[in-house]
Amino acid sequence: MTPQWMLLENEAEAPSPSLLIIPDRVEENLRRMIAIAGSPARLRPHIKTHKLPQIVALQVELGVTKCKGATIAEAEMAARAGATDVLLAAQLVGPNVARFLALGRAFPHVAFSTLSDDAEILSTLNQAALAAGTTIEVLIDLDVGQHRTGVAPGPAAVELYRILASSPGLRPGGLHAYDGHLHQSDPVERTAAADAAAAQVSALRAELARQRLPVPRVVCGGTPTFPMHARRAEVECSPGTCVLWDAGYRTKLPDLDFQNAAVLLTRVVSRPDSNRLCVDLGHKSVASEMPHPRVIFPALPDARAVGHNEEHLVLETARAGEFRVGSVLYGLPWHICPTVALHDRVQVVRQGRVTEEWQVTARARRLTF
């Protein structure tokens, strides 16, 4: 059965497929994040999850003025929404160097920073900053096991940090360590793995301090390891998914107590067989980079996806006969971050009714810069 909090009183007015955002539940998640961190100042939420200026503004109202983004568009959106300290968690390459400098000129009251794991890129950034008559704050990106980006926290990282600190156009911002490969369901196992990764970062920071190299901050982790890093007083925590939550983490991480604040609304568009329903929730509406289930329907716990295309999702269920063509189904996305990026606008739900739409501003690759 679909929980009451997911249902709309005015569902007939809601388009399908659509993504519903429930601000009251978003705010509750933010308050729980602050409680875990112990202070708003220790939070740097990753805004790639929601890409919405309204949620950044809500974070700021609650005292969370720092954030992390994945694109220059997200960084600009955050600055316009009131964030005062924005980390662009992506190495600047190609034209993005000039775009980043232009962004900084447009928002002089915002502290922008970025990441690097490469000496040549540090040289490029240094030259660009000197030519522009400014400085760029850079954090060294560390690889603590995911093997996606970053430099191993050892001698190579020390040398890279030394290059950073000696570059007149750059300003050392500290260290960044994302442990996205750690999502063990058992919190004891996850804690042990997070502690082992964090120990490498702490050892590196101690070595940098021994060499009198400034390390203003350490930004650590994502959502699964958020509670573990929150126990480390010396780090900033950068969870993202827990702002909206999703079915994937709700299933995999039962120890994390957050509320689902994003719901997919879809309609039955065909009943091709006695045990099949076709709904209008295709690849264009729900993240499809993972195996099924890509969405969980509380009203159809037995549903099994047997087909998924651009505009359609075909479900096999013994209860297909209970649903007429045009019936509404509510679902929880398995992976919310890329699901948000598929929607140009979201429907905002207050007290069980859609009351307005929000444009997903930072879904765009470019805003102004």
Buried (B, 14 or more C-beta within 10 A) or exposed (E): EBEEBBBBEEBEEBEBBBBBBBBEBBBBBBEBBBEBBEEBEBBBBBBBBBBBBBBBBBBBEBEBBBBBBBBBBBBBBBBBBBBBBBBBBBBBEEEBBEBBBBBBEEBEEBBBBBBBBBBEBBBBBBEBBBEBEBBBBBBBBBBBBBEEBBBBBEEEBBEBBBBBBEBEBBBBBBBBBBBBBBBBEEBEEBBBBBBEBBEBBBEBBEBBEEEEBEBEBBBBBBBBBBBBBBBBEBBBBBBBBBBBBBBBBBEBBEEBEBBBBBBBBBBBBEBEEEBBBBBBBBBEBBBBEEEBBBBBBBBBEEBEBBEBEEBBBBBBBEBBEEBEEEBBBBBBBBBBBBBBBBBEBBBBBEEBBBEEBBBBBBBBEEBEB
